[in-house]
Amino acid sequence: AVRNTNNLKLYIQNAGDFEKLTAQAVELDENAQMLRYLRGRMHLTEGVTAELFRARFGKAVPEEFSTLLDKAVENGLAEKTETGWKPTVKGLFRENII
């Protein structure tokens, strides 16, 4: 996965120059990709399941992320399901719950 930039102002400034524009691209490491995936799934009413995560990354949800998801449960932003986590109504309308 790739993110366009770490500096939006510079990205906009270089919008007409492909070379300068792509020089700002950043490749995400696996942890960043997993976090982005989990955050995206938690914007959907279905949330994330262990099965979906394993299909995407070939492994279980790492403990550091399951801890964050459990914290969202404690804060009323998510609920634990039999197969994973899903956002509450309150959690759906937050920018990032983890």
N, C-alpha and C positions, 0 to 999 in steps of 0.2 A: 504494500500500500504506500501511496505517496501523498504527501500534503503539499499544497502549493507553496507555502511560505511561512516563515516565522515573523515576517515584517510586512504587514498589509500595506503600509504607506509606500514602502519601496516597491512592492508588487504592483501597485496601481501606477506609480511613477514610471515603471518600466513596461507597462502594458503593451506598448507598440513595438518593443524590441524583444524578439523571441529568445535570443541568446542571453540577455540579462534576466529575462523573466524566468527561464528554466534554470538559471544558475542558483536561484533561490529555492528550488525544489528540495525537499528533505525526504529521505526514505525512512519509513517507520520501522523500528525493530519489532520483534514478535510481541513483546509485552504491550507496546503502544497499539499494535494492531488488535490484540485481544481486548484491551480496554475500550478502544473505539467501537469494536463490534458489540461488546456488552452494553455500552452506553446507547448505541443505536437500537439494540433489541429492547432496551428498557424504555424506549419511546413508543413501543408497540404494545397494544393491550395484551398480546400473547406473552410478552417478556422473552426470557431465554430458558431453554431446557438444557440439561446436561447432554442430551442426545444431539441437539443442534450444535452446541459448542464443540463436542467431540467430532462431529461430522466436518466442521469448519477447520479445526486446529489439530485434530488427531490426538487429543488428550483431554483429560478432565479439566474443569475450571480450576485454575490454580488457587491455592488457599488464600493468597493475598487478595484476590478478587472476590472469592466467596465471602471473605470477612467484610469487604466493602458492601457487598449485597446484603449481608446479614445486618450490617449497621443501618442500611436504608430501611430494612424491615423494622428495626428498633425505632427509627425516626418516623414511622408511618408512611414512608414513601414507596414501599414495596411490600409484597407478601410472599412468603415461602410457599411453594406448591409441592406436590408430590414429586414433580420432575425438575423443578428449578425455582425461578423467581419471576414474578410479574409485578408491574407497577400498580400502585393504588391510583385512584382518580387524582389524588393530590400529587402523586409522583409523576403522573403523565404530563403535568403542566410545569414541571421544573426543568430547567436547562439540562442539568446532569444530576442524577441522583446518586451516582457513584463517581 
